Amino acid sequence: MKPAQFDYLRAGSIEEVVSHLETYGDRARIMAGGQTLMPMLNFRLVEPELIIDITGIAPLAHIRMSGPWVEIGAAVTQSSLLDWSDLSREVPLVAAALPWVGHFQTRNRGTVCGSIAHADPSSELPLVLAVLGGAIDLASKRGTRTLKVSEFQLGMLTTARAPDELITSVRFPRAKKGEGYVFREVARRHGDFAIVSLAGMAVAGQVVLGVGGVAGSPTVRAFGTLKDAALDDALNAFAWEMGGHDDVHATARYRRDLVRMLGKQVIEEARACLS
Amino acid sequence: MPILKAGERHTVTLTLNGRPATGYAESRTLLSDFIRHELGATGTHVGCEHGVCGACTVRVDGKAVRSCLTLAVQAAGCQVETVEGLAPRGTLSILQEAFKRHHAVQCGYCTPGILMSLTHYLETNPEATEMQLREVIGGHLCRCTGYTQIVAAAVDVATRLREAARKP
């Protein structure tokens, strides 16, 4: 399995990237860590004319706090974010989910923004971004814009990024003291695609649960102060409404079971973290 | 930088196990193929070519990565380390010694990749726990050993490194 032929550009600046994207549009592909794009190239699921490598662009290599956000540049790898000393204080849900993203070896190259850009229904970072209500910064020849995650994630492998746009960074809201965050995942092997992943956030009485791996994109719902049988019923309705499918990894019924059972655990644990 | 054209041969120079090495690569050539076919270092094995099995794991600038998910042209100028570099003067590394002692090798196909991953991990986390080591090994597929001996060898090395660090 080898990629089809393509031209390769190691870009030196954001301007260089967007000017090539303006010319090539969807005939070009951005490569950051390449941990999803390379398998797709090897399988020849994609055959772009031009690969634009953005890993050498210094202004995309930042992790910084900016007001209410933690902003992560498009060249930041998953392992360098995991090594960031403020991670578990600033975005505890990201700290809990990152060890589930691929393997140690793929996190060393795979990027945070690349995972958001690819929008795999079972991938962890898009789920966490959806639960936290993050934002995505995009740049093109036409200018820059910032989209809320709800405007950005459109469905399975589908985002609102235009063919001439580069994702320059992603923003996660910074956590405040006393909030509760929990992440759970079921996969065949730690690091493989999630059968179901769940992320919970408890903020001042409100509980939000997000589920990945069932619907086409991460699905988020607020469960307020529901408890006991009322919570079970609400989780059951949620599990059915997401409309999961049978596949080689698990049946739709098994996925609903996981949402009902682990969903309740995640909600209860997130509430228990509240202070 | 100029665009590297498809279908043309480009010169790629990198450092392989401490020595400069040069070869030709197309823009689409995988680092795994470049190391094996151009540079002749066949210790790195190729399994699945989509990042799942881990057989092709090498170190690029110190970090364990899948060489089948890296382009040769991306590694230009980088420090690349392969299994051949672990025992440069014929002396096994502490990890290779442990693999031998625990019989953590059967057919040997997955071994080079696992050695490169664990070498990186133990270098940066000499106090690694069994759970952490299991997760690192979890990034590799071995169809012979059942992993028990591989885990035992890794835990053995971590224990030795921990004890060595405590000695005054």
Chai-1 contact restraints between the chains, C-beta under 6 A:
chainA,res_idxA,chainB,res_idxB,connection_type,confidence,min_distance_angstrom,max_distance_angstrom,comment,restraint_id
A,M1,B,E49,contact,1.0,0.0,6.0,A-B,restraint_1
A,P3,B,R28,contact,1.0,0.0,6.0,A-B,restraint_2
A,Q5,B,A6,contact,1.0,0.0,6.0,A-B,restraint_3
A,Q5,B,G7,contact,1.0,0.0,6.0,A-B,restraint_4
A,Q5,B,R28,contact,1.0,0.0,6.0,A-B,restraint_5
A,F6,B,A6,contact,1.0,0.0,6.0,A-B,restraint_6
A,F6,B,R28,contact,1.0,0.0,6.0,A-B,restraint_7
A,D7,B,I3,contact,1.0,0.0,6.0,A-B,restraint_8
A,D7,B,K5,contact,1.0,0.0,6.0,A-B,restraint_9
A,D7,B,A6,contact,1.0,0.0,6.0,A-B,restraint_10
A,Y8,B,L4,contact,1.0,0.0,6.0,A-B,restraint_11
A,Y8,B,S27,contact,1.0,0.0,6.0,A-B,restraint_12
A,Y8,B,V73,contact,1.0,0.0,6.0,A-B,restraint_13
A,L9,B,I3,contact,1.0,0.0,6.0,A-B,restraint_14
A,R10,B,M1,contact,1.0,0.0,6.0,A-B,restraint_15
A,G34,B,L69,contact,1.0,0.0,6.0,A-B,restraint_16
A,Q35,B,L69,contact,1.0,0.0,6.0,A-B,restraint_17
A,M38,B,L69,contact,1.0,0.0,6.0,A-B,restraint_18
A,P39,B,H50,contact,1.0,0.0,6.0,A-B,restraint_19
A,P39,B,G51,contact,1.0,0.0,6.0,A-B,restraint_20
A,N42,B,E49,contact,1.0,0.0,6.0,A-B,restraint_21
A,N42,B,H50,contact,1.0,0.0,6.0,A-B,restraint_22
A,H103,B,G139,contact,1.0,0.0,6.0,A-B,restraint_23
A,F104,B,V136,contact,1.0,0.0,6.0,A-B,restraint_24
A,F104,B,G139,contact,1.0,0.0,6.0,A-B,restraint_25
A,Q105,B,T57,contact,1.0,0.0,6.0,A-B,restraint_26
A,Q105,B,A64,contact,1.0,0.0,6.0,A-B,restraint_27
A,Q105,B,R66,contact,1.0,0.0,6.0,A-B,restraint_28
A,Q105,B,S117,contact,1.0,0.0,6.0,A-B,restraint_29
A,Q105,B,G139,contact,1.0,0.0,6.0,A-B,restraint_30
A,N108,B,K63,contact,1.0,0.0,6.0,A-B,restraint_31
A,N108,B,V65,contact,1.0,0.0,6.0,A-B,restraint_32
A,R109,B,V65,contact,1.0,0.0,6.0,A-B,restraint_33
A,H190,B,G138,contact,1.0,0.0,6.0,A-B,restraint_34
A,G191,B,G138,contact,1.0,0.0,6.0,A-B,restraint_35
